[in-house]
Structure formats: structure tokens, C-alpha cells
Amino acid sequence: MRSKTTTKTTLCLGTAISLALGCANAAPKKPNSIDEMWKIIQQQQKEIENLKAKSSENESLKQEISVLKETQKSQEQAISQATASQSTPNATTGKSGKAGLEHKTDVLASEVEKLKTQLYIPESREYKSQYGLGPAASNVYGVSRGISIGGYGEMMYTNYANARGDNVTNKDTADLERAVIYLGYKFNDWIILNNEIEFEHASTGEGSEEKGEVSVEFSQLDFLLNPKYNIRAGLMLVPMGFINEMHEPTTFHGNRRPDVERYIIPSTWREMGAGLFGEILPGLQYRMYAMNGLNASSYSNIGIKEGRQGGSNAKAEDFAFTGRLDYTPAFAPGLMVGASTFFGNSGQKDVLSDDRNFDVFTQLYEGHVQYRYKGLELRALGAWGKINNTTTLSPIIGETIGQENFGWYVEAAHDVMPFLWSESNQYLAPFVRVERYNTLASVANAADTDFDRSTGLDRWIYQAGLSYKPIQNIVIKADYRQIHDRKIVPSGIPFGNEFNLGVGFIY
């Protein structure tokens, strides 16, 4: 329940805003004299002083006060111009008083309209991650009210150094991988809608991911109640790993997202649900949701990736739970350690032909650590998953489903621009990454001829490259990946090595 102080503050704010912005919603009322305008400004000054006295109770009032102060300055300037015009005949009409007064009110209306526009679409913005989302996706949290627009894009050229060992094309490609629009709306200081709409491969194709499609990556309502507990509901990103929530190209090295966070943690992974998020203690953040479960009827020998339902008529016979903790200790600036999990049944009454419920309990666990000090950047992540009842599931699907899967990677980078050009704000970081993952790490009843362990993905990937940012919004990337697939070619022989050159941006 709002306090009397808050109610009074709201009334004061409403009065001040109506005086300052009313002329933008309707035709401006022409004042009869300069004295009347000064009286209006003096009244607004009193309202501003009242708001300033109470601004400590509500952070949003500080922003509104700033707007009102700017409005007052604009009005004072306009009146000064109008006063001068009254004493000096107008060059066009030759009139002084009335023409000057009309000119003054037109200037006021124009200035107030400009202020209202900046209130919804600011001229500049600060890019920082909030509530687990990327910098561009967090734009909506920084506006005062109304619409927020942002986005990102990735484009890449791939040159295959040698033939791949599977059925994937060996032809070089140039691709607009993603063009994304963030569209948010801030209803008030505690209810926020955030949406991500993604266009893949520059076309809708035939609705397949490889040929291009349009998807809603997330669409969620945030209810910001308290720093310790807030509510999130809608189509939400599963809070696992580094990439799934924060996948904008300026936030990770390499043109391709790490394979471990594509197959073991199937980014981008989103489901329908609701839950809580916040900061329990200083530096200790959490997110925990209840969501619809995966659909095991779409599992394959490369993991649970195709079991994602993505909010498209998602089957909700079985539910799942996911949670994440991240800790950034005050005694070690730049260090972040965390862990996350996802578990729940995934039968969805869709595996068996007779619509019986067939439990396929799926669990995934992940741990991660990140450290940044001056120009040094270190990352490490490990994930392990398990699927129950694969002995029955594999013959039904017609592929070997791994009872267990795992993956890990380590990465190091360093910004060398300070050594090359100490006065520059640009960024240039060589990086290296090593990945290891296996989607069929363990297979139930492996001796059974129905279970073929030679399928799936069992890979080592060695990668090195450069990331260059002329400004914080744009990154130019070059990298070389050496892939060893132990399932397709003998161990130790390179498989499908590739050179990637790309550009990414956020706005």
C-alpha cells in the first residue's frame, strides 16, 4: 500500500508534469501577458522544489525533476526572446507585442515537445547488462517511460580449409546470421515488457532454421518489486551458461558461439514460464523459474537441442524447473562464479503412440567462472546432462539417445590496445579457446545392436582469433577453428577446419 507521502508526491508530480507537458497534448493556450507566464514559471519552481525535497523516496522522481528543470530553462529563454521581440519590431510583420507573444508560445510548445520525445527516445544511452540480459537487451530498463528500441546483428564469411567428414557442405559461405530487434515498453517504474525478435539468415526460407526463419527469442514481463525479489513471466530464456541469456556478439569472442553452448546447453533456449529473480545479498544474484518441459520425442543423437519448444504451441503436460546463482565477491573485483540447473520430465504424452504418459526425466547441470583484470579475460564452463529411460526412448525415436552427455571449454583473451596505443579507447584482444564435448558420453545397453555409439558428436575444438572494437557497439572478429571429431575420423586427424571473418553490432 502506498504511503501518504508517496500519494502526495504523486499528486505534486502530476501537477508539475501537466503544467510542463500539457501544451504538447493539445493546442497551447495563449497567455495574455508576460506577467502571467512569469507566474506560471514561479508556480512550477515551487513544484520543482517540493519534488526535490521528496526525490530521495523515489529514484524516478529525480529523472522527472531534471525534465522539469530543463523545461523551466527553456521557458525562461523563450520569455526572454519574447520580451526582446516586444521591444523590437518583428522583421517580417513589423509588429511587436502580440507577434512576439505568439512567437514565444510557439517556441515553448516546440521545446516541450522536444523534451517529451527525449523522454521516450533518449539521445544517448549507457550500455550495461542488467538482470542477466545483454547490454542492448537491457536498454528498456534505462528509459523513464514508454518505448525502447535496440537490437544486434551478426554477419560472417566462412572458408573451409579442408573437407568436413560429415554431410555438411564444404562450400565457403557468406551469411547474415542474425538481425535482431529488441522492442520494450516501460509502463511505469516497476512494470516492464521486453521482447526480442530475431530474423535468421536474411530470409524466412521454408521455416527451417538452416534456410532462415523469424522467431520470438523472448517476450517477458518483469515486475520489479524489490532488489531481493522480482517476478518474471512469459517466454523466457533458460538461465544457463554464459551465452544463452547474453548472446549479443560484442559479449563473446569468436564468430560462432562455443559448441558446448550450442549442443550440451542448447542456446538459444527459451520456454514459457514464470519465476523470481533478484539479488539476495550484495553480489549474490539468482534467477529461478518454473517452465514447460522439453519434448523428448524430438531428442536425437546430438542431444536435447531439438527438444526445445520455444513457446510455439508448447506441450505442457510435463513441467521443469531451472535455477541459477552468480556470485561477484567484493573482495575480488572482476571475479564471477556461478552454477545453474534444469530438470524435469519431458515425455509430454507425445513419445508413445497411444498418448500414455512416458516419463523421460531430463537433467542438466552447469558451472562457470569468469575473471577480468585490467585487459585480461578468462572464462571456463563445464556442463553435464542425463536422460532417463533412453533404453525405451531410442528404439521409439530411431536414433541412439545418450544416457549421459558432457562438455566443457576454457578461454583466455587480453586487450593489447593499451600497449599499442595508450591514448585509445578502442579494443583489440587476441583469444584462444579449447572445447571438449560428447553427446553420447554414456549409452544404455551399449552392447545392444540397436544402439550405435558411432553417431553423435564427440569432438575437440581448438580455436584462436582476434576481436577488434573501434567503438563499444561494433566488433570485428577473425578466428580459425580446428575440429577433431572422434566419431567420424580417427583420433588426431583434423576435421572440417574453418576460417571465419565477421562483423557484429549492437544498438
VOGU-3710 file (C-alpha; in Angstrom, 3 decimals, decimal comma):
1> mrsktttktt> 0,000/0,000/0,000  1,400/3,393/-0,949  2,148/5,772/1,906  0,560/9,218/2,276  3,918/10,738/1,394  4,060/8,783/-1,849  0,476/9,787/-2,693  1,242/13,458/-2,078  4,416/13,165/-4,111  2,482/11,624/-6,978
11> lclgtaisla> -0,062/14,482/-6,895  2,748/17,038/-6,961  4,407/15,226/-9,814  1,166/15,035/-11,779  0,588/18,779/-11,313  4,096/19,660/-12,415  4,052/17,390/-15,445  0,624/18,600/-16,541  1,873/22,212/-16,408  5,114/21,376/-18,221
21> lgcanaapkk> 3,826/19,000/-20,880  0,174/19,884/-21,299  0,868/22,102/-24,246  2,212/19,152/-26,222  -1,055/17,206/-25,910  -3,307/19,998/-27,100  -3,095/23,373/-28,788  -1,136/25,691/-26,488  -3,183/28,273/-24,601  -2,055/31,780/-25,429
31> pnsidemwki> -1,241/33,744/-22,241  -2,470/37,326/-22,065  0,729/38,823/-20,756  4,328/38,221/-19,852  3,382/38,569/-16,170  1,101/35,547/-16,441  3,949/33,496/-17,900  6,235/34,506/-15,036  3,530/33,466/-12,553  3,326/30,060/-14,230
41> iqqqqkeien> 7,103/29,661/-14,041  7,160/30,674/-10,375  4,460/28,100/-9,647  6,459/25,445/-11,479  9,544/26,447/-9,491  7,666/25,759/-6,260  6,582/22,365/-7,573  10,156/21,532/-8,526  11,399/22,442/-5,037  8,709/20,205/-3,491
51> lkakssenes> 9,701/17,342/-5,747  13,385/17,807/-4,946  12,613/17,550/-1,223  10,935/14,177/-1,765  13,176/12,768/-4,501  15,017/10,528/-2,035  11,848/8,437/-1,679  11,604/7,558/-5,338  14,521/7,441/-7,777  12,262/8,041/-10,744
61> lkqeisvlke> 11,325/11,488/-9,382  14,908/12,615/-9,946  14,509/11,996/-13,652  11,199/13,875/-13,768  12,728/16,790/-11,824  15,512/17,002/-14,373  12,943/17,187/-17,167  11,009/19,935/-15,372  14,164/21,959/-14,746  15,062/21,773/-18,420
71> tqksqeqais> 11,502/22,834/-19,283  11,810/25,813/-16,950  15,080/26,889/-18,556  13,515/26,630/-21,999  10,550/28,701/-20,851  12,787/31,391/-19,360  14,798/31,580/-22,578  11,626/31,771/-24,635  10,244/34,571/-22,440  13,497/36,487/-22,741
81> qatasqstpn> 13,224/36,177/-26,503  9,579/37,216/-26,357  10,416/40,249/-24,200  13,054/41,312/-26,675  10,645/40,856/-29,555  8,085/43,070/-27,799  10,537/45,941/-27,686  11,890/45,330/-31,194  9,529/45,210/-34,182  9,291/41,838/-35,925
91> attgksgkag> 11,346/41,795/-39,121  8,608/40,047/-41,059  5,396/41,583/-39,764  6,676/44,794/-38,251  4,586/44,053/-35,151  5,985/43,829/-31,663  3,832/42,814/-28,647  1,243/40,351/-29,954  3,516/38,821/-32,573  6,275/38,404/-30,014
101> lehktdvlas> 3,923/36,725/-27,548  2,713/34,262/-30,181  6,290/33,522/-31,193  7,156/32,890/-27,548  4,345/30,341/-27,064  5,315/28,558/-30,301  8,889/28,256/-29,061  7,635/26,903/-25,722  5,452/24,293/-27,438  8,356/23,208/-29,637
111> eveklktqly> 10,749/22,895/-26,705  8,287/20,909/-24,586  7,592/18,547/-27,498  11,326/18,031/-27,907  11,649/17,218/-24,201  8,803/14,705/-24,437  10,487/12,998/-27,392  13,767/12,725/-25,477  11,855/11,274/-22,534  10,864/8,282/-24,690
121> ipesreyksq> 13,838/8,091/-27,041  16,966/9,431/-25,294  19,728/10,976/-27,377  22,355/8,767/-25,711  22,248/5,593/-23,634  24,510/3,660/-21,336  25,150/0,074/-22,399  25,329/-2,263/-19,427  23,951/-5,685/-18,614  21,015/-5,865/-16,201
131> yglgpaasnv> 19,064/-8,782/-14,719  21,075/-11,327/-16,697  20,438/-9,843/-20,156  22,875/-8,390/-22,664  23,695/-4,654/-22,878  21,348/-3,933/-25,800  18,591/-6,119/-24,355  18,824/-4,089/-21,132  18,004/-0,776/-22,848  14,396/-0,765/-21,662
141> ygvsrgisig> 15,431/-0,695/-18,005  17,172/2,652/-18,519  14,321/4,672/-20,038  11,977/6,780/-17,921  8,756/5,684/-19,605  7,440/4,324/-22,859  9,071/2,610/-25,807  12,654/1,376/-26,006  14,247/0,137/-29,245  17,519/-1,752/-29,584
151> gygemmytny> 18,977/-4,739/-31,337  22,026/-6,542/-32,686  23,280/-8,284/-35,786  25,925/-10,771/-36,908  27,339/-11,398/-40,389  30,072/-13,888/-41,236  32,204/-15,306/-44,043  33,375/-18,918/-43,617  36,204/-20,523/-45,570  36,624/-24,286/-45,140
161> anargdnvtn> 40,303/-25,183/-45,009  39,629/-28,871/-45,657  36,699/-31,178/-46,241  34,344/-31,908/-43,381  33,849/-35,544/-42,533  30,056/-35,451/-42,317  27,292/-34,426/-44,717  27,627/-30,697/-44,103  28,525/-28,626/-47,165  32,194/-27,883/-47,763
171> kdtadlerav> 31,465/-24,804/-49,842  32,507/-21,426/-48,489  29,601/-19,301/-47,286  28,719/-15,676/-46,566  25,767/-15,287/-44,246  23,780/-12,662/-42,385  23,355/-14,961/-39,450  21,069/-12,812/-37,367  19,317/-9,467/-37,424  17,586/-8,860/-34,108
181> iylgykfndw> 15,225/-6,190/-32,842  14,668/-5,503/-29,152  11,335/-3,801/-28,569  10,493/-2,907/-24,985  7,924/-0,856/-23,171  8,216/0,606/-19,677  4,703/1,046/-18,314  5,914/2,640/-15,085  8,904/2,411/-12,764  8,186/-1,238/-11,823
191> iilnneiefe> 6,399/-2,965/-14,761  8,463/-3,592/-17,900  7,814/-5,552/-21,112  10,857/-6,769/-23,054  10,833/-8,542/-26,429  13,482/-9,969/-28,763  12,501/-10,678/-32,379  15,090/-12,473/-34,492  15,467/-12,799/-38,264  17,876/-15,592/-39,207
201> hastgegsee> 19,869/-15,965/-42,434  18,261/-12,889/-44,041  15,145/-14,797/-45,072  12,146/-16,702/-43,774  13,089/-19,554/-46,157  10,813/-22,536/-45,693  10,512/-22,111/-41,967  13,614/-24,161/-41,215  16,442/-22,840/-39,079  19,027/-23,562/-41,786
211> kgevsvefsq> 17,168/-21,620/-44,501  16,016/-18,764/-42,322  13,136/-18,052/-40,021  11,612/-15,334/-37,859  11,316/-16,164/-34,176  10,468/-14,514/-30,895  13,542/-15,220/-28,778  11,888/-13,928/-25,625  8,840/-11,918/-24,621  8,656/-11,345/-20,907
221> ldfllnpkyn> 7,067/-9,098/-18,322  9,198/-8,004/-15,376  7,598/-6,803/-12,150  10,343/-5,009/-10,218  9,145/-5,232/-6,637  12,292/-5,255/-4,546  16,033/-5,690/-5,187  15,789/-9,093/-3,475  12,727/-10,472/-5,248  11,129/-9,613/-8,571
231> iraglmlvpm> 8,711/-11,511/-10,810  9,291/-12,506/-14,441  6,709/-14,212/-16,670  6,306/-15,071/-20,352  8,601/-16,618/-22,927  11,896/-16,572/-21,024  15,496/-17,560/-21,653  16,702/-20,515/-19,598  19,354/-19,024/-17,264  22,217/-21,423/-18,038
241> gfinemhept> 25,788/-20,774/-19,141  27,365/-17,598/-20,474  25,726/-17,408/-23,898  22,051/-18,367/-23,590  20,958/-15,149/-21,893  23,788/-12,865/-23,030  24,335/-13,771/-26,686  24,998/-10,393/-28,283  28,129/-10,522/-30,492  30,057/-7,903/-28,522
251> tfhgnrrpdv> 29,880/-10,045/-25,362  31,810/-13,135/-26,545  34,848/-13,979/-28,657  34,751/-15,838/-31,947  32,205/-15,637/-34,736  30,498/-18,865/-33,725  29,147/-19,402/-30,256  31,001/-22,148/-28,351  29,768/-25,594/-29,416  29,338/-26,636/-25,784
261> eryiipstwr> 26,763/-23,855/-25,504  25,048/-24,974/-28,715  24,690/-28,706/-28,147  25,094/-29,526/-24,443  23,420/-26,255/-23,385  21,234/-25,719/-26,468  21,445/-21,960/-26,926  19,320/-20,082/-27,695  16,946/-21,926/-25,354  13,683/-20,378/-24,198
271> emgaglfgei> 10,440/-21,748/-22,772  7,164/-20,458/-21,338  7,043/-19,967/-17,593  7,267/-17,676/-14,598  9,554/-17,194/-11,636  11,617/-14,958/-9,399  14,910/-13,101/-9,755  16,893/-10,659/-7,676  19,957/-10,077/-5,510  19,788/-11,929/-2,188
281> lpglqyrmya> 22,951/-10,399/-0,751  25,396/-7,853/-2,180  26,985/-9,574/-5,163  24,810/-12,721/-4,948  22,222/-12,817/-7,734  19,680/-15,526/-8,530  17,064/-16,475/-11,093  14,635/-19,384/-10,691  11,695/-20,286/-12,928  9,058/-22,949/-13,462
291> mnglnassys> 8,692/-23,676/-17,189  7,140/-26,132/-19,600  9,416/-29,145/-20,022  11,333/-30,259/-23,095  9,757/-32,614/-25,641  11,703/-35,898/-25,670  10,089/-37,040/-28,917  12,478/-34,637/-30,704  15,677/-35,738/-28,952  18,441/-37,049/-31,201
301> nigikegrqg> 21,953/-38,455/-31,119  23,332/-34,887/-30,920  21,492/-34,203/-27,664  18,423/-32,392/-26,378  18,718/-29,426/-28,756  15,667/-30,233/-30,889  13,605/-30,902/-27,761  13,286/-27,156/-27,154  9,722/-25,961/-27,689  10,311/-22,213/-27,904
311> gsnakaedfa> 6,814/-21,133/-26,896  5,251/-22,330/-30,165  2,136/-24,227/-29,027  4,440/-25,814/-26,472  3,189/-29,009/-24,879  2,852/-28,506/-21,137  1,893/-31,955/-19,857  5,251/-32,010/-18,082  6,921/-29,089/-16,352  10,526/-28,361/-15,494
321> ftgrldytpa> 12,409/-26,145/-13,069  15,538/-24,095/-13,622  17,671/-22,024/-11,309  20,906/-20,068/-11,308  23,234/-18,411/-8,784  26,032/-15,955/-9,582  28,397/-14,504/-7,025  30,637/-11,493/-7,555  32,616/-11,039/-4,320  33,527/-7,535/-3,226
331> fapglmvgas> 37,000/-8,671/-2,197  37,820/-9,840/-5,750  36,662/-7,281/-8,337  36,291/-8,822/-11,784  35,619/-12,350/-10,482  32,278/-14,068/-11,043  31,476/-17,680/-10,151  28,153/-19,397/-10,639  26,147/-22,520/-11,300  22,799/-23,412/-12,832
341> tffgnsgqkd> 20,481/-26,386/-13,355  17,485/-27,518/-15,384  15,462/-30,648/-14,585  12,025/-32,111/-15,260  10,073/-34,751/-17,160  9,923/-34,401/-20,938  7,543/-37,132/-22,149  4,693/-34,642/-22,735  2,358/-37,565/-23,662  3,992/-37,315/-27,072
351> vlsddrnfdv> 6,540/-40,146/-27,132  4,185/-43,133/-27,143  1,624/-43,519/-29,918  -1,245/-44,279/-27,520  -0,979/-40,915/-25,684  0,187/-42,529/-22,447  2,430/-40,528/-20,166  6,017/-41,720/-20,559  8,400/-40,050/-18,137  11,722/-39,062/-19,664
361> ftqlyeghvq> 13,346/-37,272/-16,763  15,966/-34,871/-18,136  18,527/-33,082/-16,006  21,333/-30,691/-16,840  23,886/-29,090/-14,519  26,409/-26,365/-15,312  29,135/-24,413/-13,527  31,044/-21,378/-14,746  33,698/-18,903/-13,688  34,823/-15,619/-15,225
371> yrykglelra> 37,654/-13,324/-14,249  38,545/-9,899/-15,656  41,511/-7,868/-14,508  42,686/-4,833/-16,454  42,922/-6,232/-20,015  42,909/-9,919/-19,044  39,759/-12,009/-19,609  39,371/-15,636/-18,507  36,357/-17,928/-18,852  35,694/-21,571/-18,010
381> lgawgkinnt> 32,483/-23,590/-18,189  31,524/-27,198/-17,648  28,179/-28,972/-18,165  26,830/-32,490/-17,603  23,437/-33,904/-18,512  21,499/-37,127/-18,031  18,365/-38,546/-19,684  16,379/-41,389/-18,104  14,605/-44,249/-19,940  16,821/-43,984/-23,020
391> ttlspiiget> 16,645/-47,787/-23,384  12,982/-47,413/-24,331  13,277/-43,982/-25,930  15,991/-44,762/-28,503  14,083/-47,522/-30,407  10,950/-45,348/-30,484  12,805/-42,377/-31,974  15,042/-44,483/-34,177  18,297/-42,913/-33,022  20,715/-43,571/-30,221
401> igqenfgwyv> 19,925/-41,149/-27,392  22,771/-40,556/-24,992  22,050/-41,502/-21,410  24,731/-39,011/-20,411  26,406/-36,105/-22,173  29,023/-33,583/-21,137  31,017/-30,623/-22,365  33,494/-28,039/-21,169  35,634/-25,211/-22,508  38,277/-22,775/-21,310
411> eaahdvmpfl> 39,065/-19,423/-22,882  41,644/-16,664/-22,452  41,894/-13,216/-24,026  43,786/-9,998/-23,430  43,191/-6,455/-24,648  46,533/-5,360/-26,131  45,414/-1,925/-27,376  46,809/-0,124/-24,276  50,258/-1,443/-25,221  49,898/-0,385/-28,864
421> wsesnqylap> 48,105/2,951/-28,400  47,811/4,033/-24,799  45,524/7,006/-25,507  42,979/4,993/-27,485  39,610/3,815/-26,166  39,471/1,076/-28,806  39,751/-2,630/-28,021  41,919/-5,326/-29,606  42,078/-8,757/-27,992  43,719/-11,953/-29,232
431> fvrveryntl> 41,986/-15,014/-27,737  42,274/-18,792/-27,570  39,626/-21,371/-26,686  39,660/-25,134/-26,182  36,417/-27,140/-26,208  35,602/-30,772/-25,463  32,120/-32,330/-25,622  30,380/-35,648/-26,244  26,635/-36,049/-26,820  26,854/-39,830/-26,366
441> asvanaadtd> 29,168/-39,991/-23,374  27,175/-42,917/-21,952  24,669/-45,146/-23,762  22,297/-47,547/-22,011  22,753/-51,191/-23,025  25,602/-50,310/-25,349  26,046/-53,981/-26,267  22,619/-53,973/-27,926  22,970/-53,673/-31,704  20,130/-51,131/-31,741
451> fdrstgldrw> 22,428/-48,614/-30,058  25,087/-47,234/-32,374  27,747/-45,295/-30,492  29,494/-44,233/-33,689  26,890/-41,491/-34,204  26,558/-38,298/-32,208  29,204/-35,651/-31,626  32,450/-36,443/-29,831  34,742/-33,505/-30,503  37,748/-31,491/-29,509
461> iyqaglsykp> 37,879/-27,942/-30,904  40,922/-25,676/-30,818  40,262/-22,059/-31,700  42,256/-18,830/-31,887  41,433/-15,382/-33,175  41,104/-11,635/-32,729  38,300/-9,338/-31,589  38,543/-5,646/-32,506  36,106/-2,963/-31,291  36,538/0,505/-32,801
471> iqnivikady> 33,660/1,538/-30,503  31,824/-0,454/-27,846  28,858/-1,099/-30,174  30,783/-2,762/-33,020  33,108/-5,767/-33,124  35,135/-7,173/-35,998  36,139/-10,797/-35,490  38,545/-13,215/-37,159  39,142/-16,772/-35,940  40,384/-20,189/-37,006
481> rqihdrkivp> 38,806/-23,389/-35,677  40,490/-26,795/-35,813  37,940/-29,540/-35,227  38,679/-33,155/-34,293  35,661/-35,471/-34,421  36,490/-38,838/-32,883  33,285/-40,467/-34,142  33,859/-39,832/-37,845  37,625/-39,890/-38,407  40,465/-41,483/-36,442
491> sgipfgnefn> 41,520/-39,565/-33,371  44,080/-36,871/-34,044  43,161/-36,160/-37,683  41,777/-32,648/-38,341  38,146/-32,491/-39,391  36,453/-29,591/-41,133  38,859/-26,826/-40,153  37,485/-23,371/-40,913  38,439/-19,716/-41,044  35,732/-17,218/-40,032
501> lgvgfiy> 35,650/-13,472/-40,589  32,706/-11,469/-39,324  31,189/-8,257/-38,022  28,773/-7,821/-35,132  26,978/-4,804/-33,734  24,550/-3,743/-31,035  22,412/-0,628/-30,750
//
